[in-house]
Amino acid sequence: MCDALMGSGKTTAAIKMMNENPDQRYFFVTQFLTEVKRIKENCRIREFAEPMQLGDGKLGNIRSLVDKGYNIASTHALFYRYDANILESIRKWKYTLVLDEVVDVIEFLEVTPNDIQKMLATDTIAVDEKTRRVTWQHADYVGAWSKLKTQIENSCVTYENDRLMVWMLPIELFTAFDNVIILSYMFKAQLQYYYFLVNNVDFVNIGITKKDGQYRLVFEADAVPRVPIPLIHILDDDNLNAIGDRKTNLSSTWFMNQMKVAEKPSIKQLKNNIYNVFSNRWGAKSKEILWSTYIKAQNALRGNGYSKSFLSFNARATNDYRDRKYLAYAVNIYVSPDISVYFSTRGYQIDNDAYALSTMLQWLWRSAIRDGKEVWLYIPSSRMRTLLEDWLNNQ
């Protein structure tokens, strides 16, 4: 695990490692196609292959490539779909996985408690009393639950709290590799950290050194280049920040409740605040703006001059917005209560504040901060604002 602040040279160091180890085969897995192309361009001597949409689709193309031992650069989206044949070839060629940023490891499936009870009553599924693991009982089933059947048969699905089905990323996606290197920041705040704990996966921290302008991965956890943090002008305005004064304001639940109110006064106020900040306070041009909220509130908060400058609040890895210097982050992040319960029943308590801070920092580092330029930030949630201010004071 290489745990270092964004912009500290993690990917550059990984590229150097891959170029200098011609006898080792690599999977480089990242969130965006632009980063896949970056690996191909910077590792030309290793001839990384990018899965193509051919006859059997990208997954079929990966099967062919990995069977022949090619180095592969691919996306998170495809990584979730690796099957037994791909994993067998990964073991055969003793691949190393370089994972650029953490992946989604847990998801609550879209199936009602009523449907679950029907499946149990008809012996369509069975649940192991000890592990809660769900198994599908009818191999030839075709019907309304076919998608769920595939999910249960191809991954780890458990039954939780007598009402929920939970998909867990198969741990074999990691254990099939000879080595796994994860490039991230604040890893112990991520759900993937708790996922590793649940699955009894050990890991060690590694570091980065920079010498003569060259970044290298090294087995020294504390060796991390210092990354200067540019000036972040956090908006200090009692009127504009009042909407986020309460600790739970601007959370996912808060937005859900406010969207149900007929006139949606709080939503309108927040929209006016965002517009006021961008247009009147900062005089920002649309190409200089970046803003975020929860997807379910995105349309309600769209406004003139900034509606097209939206980026998901939990975005990682992309460098496409490094020219944006006027920012609005209208969320207040908490881990889903169901996810918290899932891990707590297994003995692990999630740190909500660390999770929120790490998610916010990843988003902020998509902006001009990445190039060492100062930015102006409107962060109306008092909780999120305090988390950021405390982090900055400790750097």
Secondary structure, 3 states (H helix, E strand, C coil): CEECCCCCCHHHHHHHHHHCCCCCCEEEEECCHHHHHHHHHHCHHHCCECCCCCCCHHHHHHHHHHHCCCCEEEEHHHHCCCCHHHHHHHHHHCCEEEEECCCCCEEECCCCHHHHHHHHHCCCEEECCCCCEEEECCCCCCCCCHHHHHHHHHCEEEEECCCEEEEECCCHHHHCCCEEEEEECCHHHCHHHHHHHHCCCCCCCEEEEEECCEEEEECCCCCCCCCCCCCEEECCCHHHHHHHCCCCCCCHHHHHHHHHCCCCHHHHHHHHHHHHHHHHHCCCCHHHEEEECCHHHHHHHCCCCCCCCECCCCCCCCCCCCCCCEEEECCCCCCCHHHHHHHHCCCCCCCHHHHHHHHHHHHHCCCHHHHCCCEEEECCCHHHHHHHHHHHHCC
